[in-house]
Amino acid sequence: MCKREDDSNGVDCIECGIAGEENGIWKCYKYNCTIAEAAKIHKDACPYFIKRIFEDGEPLTPQQHLLMSEQELSSRHMKGPV
């Protein structure tokens, strides 16, 4: 299981777009680990956290969310002082 901390100011990992359910078990597709339903992590502890995005009433897949999150992170690294 992924290391998670209980944090009242945290976010639920299950609410992340990168999390998905397989055979009744929640999984993080970035870190390839299982997630407890009550697991919370501090907002700043996981740079890949992304809220679920819906298109035509259907959520994007965890893989699509992961791709979007990775692209956003890489674009942030490109911005900086010249």
ZAGUBA-900802 format. One record per residue (C-alpha): x negated, y negated, z negated; residue in one letter; residue number from 1. Coordinates in pm, whole numbers, plus 50000, padded with zeros to 5 digits. Layout:
ZAGUBA-900802
      xx      yy      zz   code   pos
       X       Y       Z      A   NUM
...
END
This chain:
ZAGUBA-900802
      xx      yy      zz   code   pos
   50000   50000   50000      M     1
   49879   49645   50069      C     2
   49754   49458   49769      K     3
   50027   49212   49676      R     4
   50082   48994   49377      E     5
   50409   48907   49212      D     6
   50439   48530   49241      D     7
   50756   48336   49169      S     8
   50641   48073   49422      N     9
   50555   48336   49678      G    10
   50722   48465   49988      V    11
   50866   48811   50046      D    12
   50645   49011   50278      C    13
   50956   49184   50412      I    14
   51081   48847   50540      E    15
   50769   48811   50754      C    16
   50816   48865   51126      G    17
   50510   49091   51131      I    18
   50676   49334   50888      A    19
   50888   49611   51031      G    20
   51076   49914   50909      E    21
   50979   50262   51025      E    22
   51165   50565   50892      N    23
   51289   50368   50592      G    24
   50942   50241   50499      I    25
   50840   49876   50544      W    26
   50505   49824   50712      K    27
   50276   49527   50778      C    28
   50171   49546   51142      Y    29
   49868   49322   51089      K    30
   49710   49512   50801      Y    31
   49871   49849   50886      N    32
   49989   49915   50532      C    33
   50316   49988   50356      T    34
   50500   49712   50171      I    35
   50706   49752   49855      A    36
   51048   49588   49892      E    37
   50986   49365   49590      A    38
   50637   49260   49704      A    39
   50568   48890   49712      K    40
   50252   48711   49808      I    41
   50152   48348   49762      H    42
   50219   48143   50075      K    43
   49849   48060   50122      D    44
   49724   48416   50063      A    45
   49827   48550   50406      C    46
   49749   48326   50703      P    47
   49952   48554   50932      Y    48
   50288   48503   50757      F    49
   50549   48392   51009      I    50
   50924   48360   50969      K    51
   51130   48584   51193      R    52
   51208   48428   51528      I    53
   51530   48518   51707      F    54
   51583   48503   52080      E    55
   51934   48557   52219      D    56
   52048   48671   51876      G    57
   51782   48945   51849      E    58
   51463   48920   51644      P    59
   51132   48943   51827      L    60
   50935   49261   51758      T    61
   50667   49267   51487      P    62
   50405   49295   51762      Q    63
   50539   48980   51933      Q    64
   50535   48794   51599      H    65
   50177   48911   51538      L    66
   50067   48788   51880      L    67
   50228   48448   51819      M    68
   50071   48421   51474      S    69
   49725   48512   51605      E    70
   49755   48257   51886      Q    71
   49859   47987   51640      E    72
   49565   48067   51411      L    73
   49316   48064   51699      S    74
   49448   47728   51821      S    75
   49400   47583   51471      R    76
   49036   47689   51477      H    77
   48984   47505   51804      M    78
   49100   47178   51650      K    79
   48843   46994   51448      G    80
   48585   46720   51457      P    81
   48392   46683   51780      V    82
END
